[in-house]
Amino acid sequence: MDRNTIIAIILSVIVISVGMTIQSIFFAPQPVAEQTVSTVGQAADEIPVASQPQQTEAVAVTNFTSASSIVPVGEEPSSSRFVYETGVYLVEFDPAGAGVSSIKLKDHLDQGAPVEAIFNDENTPISFLMYMGNDLARPITDTFSYRVEGSKVVFYRSFDVMGADGKPSGNIFTIEKTYNFGNSNSKDYLFEISINMKSSQNFSIPLNINGYAYTLAFEPQLGPEFHKEPDGNYTYRRFYVERNGKKETVKIKDGAYTTSDYVSWAALASKYFSVIGIPDATRYTVTLTESKSNSIPLESRMYFSRPVVKASNNTDVFRFYIGPQLKEHLVVFNEANQNSFGLTNLNLEKALDTSSWLGWLENILKWLLSLFYKLVPNWGVAIILLTILIKIVLQPFSKKSMQSTAKMQALGPQMEELKVKYKDNPTKLNQEMGELYKREKINPLGGCLPMLLQFPIFIALYGLLNKHFELRGAMFIPGWITDLSMPESIVNFSPVSLPLIGSDIRLLPILYGASMIFSFKISQTGAQQGGMAGKFMMYGMPIMFFFILYNAPSGLLLYWMVMNMISIGQQIFVNYRRKKKLEKGEIPDKQTKLFTKKPIKR
């Protein structure tokens, strides 16, 4: 295997190891108490689309809230879910709790259908429910009345506080929960949730549980749907917060992270989508949790707990970005004239999951990749063209590395003689080897140092091809590589699952491993490479990387495999030219020349 390939593989180990280290920050937490909410739903084709202001027909029903300390007042509204459409969203509302059961992103597709940004099922709570105080076992799931006012969906319901005797006390207050989408044609992936609580008796709002009035939640998980727990590398869910102007990665311990410090925003990010909760100036307690359940492999929740309200009329405003991990959709909230809410300096782009010190290089490579895509509108072809361009740019370094490697290989027999002769005298051995390098004008690091200059490119490409948004759902070869952001599969034998490889046979890892073995063999032509070390390099490393990269995105494996294939072609050409020149006597056999230059004294 040529030095270029070896260094690329070593780099891969480093990058993957770092990725796994980062993943350890998000190790599987201890399960937290599960919350089950009963909701009333309809089949998708029965859910009406809300476009005009409408009133629901009231039905007189007595229904006590699951929170048990407050009881709804008045006739029971309709509990039928409905859909509200904006320029970018299809939002399914549930009057039971005035929450959101679904948010579909119209401009981003999964198998031809809009991407679902909320991953839940009927066994988990819907999003944006309110909880009593900070008690996450007491959701307010009573049915709210609602009206649609242009770009706003307004839910409202009056409640009576239960007295110590278990009867309504007559201390009535109203909760009005308003979802504001800016305007009906807005392309902003952000909306506001304002919560107004008003006491009918001009006293402070009668909600105080452990010093909190209520908790607003995003749960149970950011979509799209997945069926295996994220591995932390190729798939993940990560929490961030911005505090004092700095982005911080949140480490979940014992299933939860809680802070009462003021945070500008809290984010839950995946490779391609994110939800960012932006509270107002009130000092909320922010809680982020991770837990496993039977219905969803990993639940990642975000809670904002509001301190006790000390007024008779209070309004809190939260904003939520739910959309793609694309800078152009995040930076619009830094300039008032670029978004429909007039927001400034939110700095949501900090939530992007990029290589901090190599972000600039990723951007250059992204620009080149997009340029190739414009020339040939196939992202797989664009990756191949970018790989060829990188190989051409790095050719001077590769050539120098190959020359240094060839010289080192030629010294192999003499080095073995020195090791045998001075096996009991390490100091003398190092001295003689130094003299040998000096005499033959060889730098033992000459094969490595040129490759160090390539490390930033390899790292940036790894980051780019592992999470470039445009690769999501991009087809390369119909019937085989149908999504460059996902591992390909040629055979699926689920529900059977084999250790390490799961339920799929993948061709790209096989081709990649085979190319590693072949590259190693042809690069060692004419050199002595025996023993356990040689066998490990030839067979052990390809097998190891076959399993490490088995579930890597197709686009990433395509780049590595093409780079390997180019290196193989280059090595074959070099070997062929050398063989012809040796046959014609145009160059001496370097190995023989080195042996006859100065015999080793015994």
Buried (B, 14 or more C-beta within 10 A) or exposed (E): BBBBBBBBBBBBEBBBEEBEEBBEBBEEBEEBEBBEBEBEBEEEEEBEEBEEEEEBEEEEEEEEBBBEBBBBBEEBBBBBBBBBBBBBBBBBBBBBBBBBBBBBBEEBEBEEEBBBBBBBEEEBBBBBBBBBBBBBEBBBBBBBBBBBEEBBBBBBBBBBBBEEEEEBBEBBBBBBBBBBBBBEEBBBBBBBBBBBBBBBEEEBBBBBBEEBBBBBBBBBBBBBBBEEEBEBBBBBBBBBBBBEEEBBEBEBEEBBBEBEEEBBBBBBBBBBBBBBBBBEEBEBBBBBBBBBBEEBBBBBBBBBBBBBBEEBBBBBBBBBBBBBBBBEBBBBBBEEEEBBBEBEEBBBBBBBBBBEEBEEBBBBBBEBBBEBBEEEEBBBBBBBBBBBBBBEEBEEBBBBBBBBBBBBBBBBBBBEBBEEBBEEEEEEBEEBBEEBBEEBEBEBEBBBEBBEEBBEBBBBBBBBBBBBBBBBBBBBEEEEBBBBBBBBBEEEEEEEEEEEBBEBBBBBBEBBBBBBBBBBBBBBBBBEBEEEEBEEBBBEBBEBBBEBBBBBBBBBBBBBBBBBBBBBEBBBEBBEEBEEEBEEEEEEEBBEEBBEEEEEEE
